Amino acid sequence: MSLPGAILFLVRVLPGELGIALAQLSVLTYLLLRPDYRKETLQNYWLVRGEKDSRFWLRNCLTVGRNLALMARMGSARGDEIVDNAEVYIDNITLQTLERELHSIMVSFHFGLWEFLPRVFTRAGYRVRVVTGRQKDKLLERLIRRIRKDRQSPKVGPVRITGFMLDNTCRGVQEWVELAGLKLRFPRAPFRLAARNNSKAIPLFAWLERGRLHVEVGRPGTEVDAARMLLRLVRNHPEEWLFWAKASALQPAEESE
């Protein structure tokens, strides 16, 4: 049994706060063993927020650990309770698009509780298909697929929403987006797919605030529009984003090529 798979299994089966504590300890241990990631977290925080905070990496670590533990409970009674009590903020143009039952392409960016987003829409009655990559770790892949298995609608009727879970990685065909003195590199796939459907991609985000899931759904737009919304949410809730492993995809504008 792999270590990440064993940790995920334990986080999923341990009761309440014990699972959260284990996930936080695991992320903390990982970052303590990766001084390069701690340094990158602080550098990226300065790039995005324009200020320095030597303790930010620890707050970021604890929040990400908590989020991973909560997402591991997808499909459980606790997970469904989080979804059912969610407060959803949706742009009027996006709402009209969904009400007309047009096929929509949605993108999230590994921000906050991103795994809950498909479940929010399926429980609201939408037919959802989710596009994700595969884990190299086979046990981890099986566990993640088990967690995700009931978040998609039965394959009955046309799919109304295709959701992409994106991060600023170097996988696939990429495109640089310049905004507010920064350059971010996004995968092109969802934006190209939206263009083929004569539409634009819709950015969306989910985070926990005062014990309640908040979901913000933007309006259809371009990569620049998605980047603008991403930066706004990250600046308002910096602990919710994964600030490390982005060395080749988040840079000052003058440094990227």
Disulfide bonds with the S-S distance in Angstrom:
none
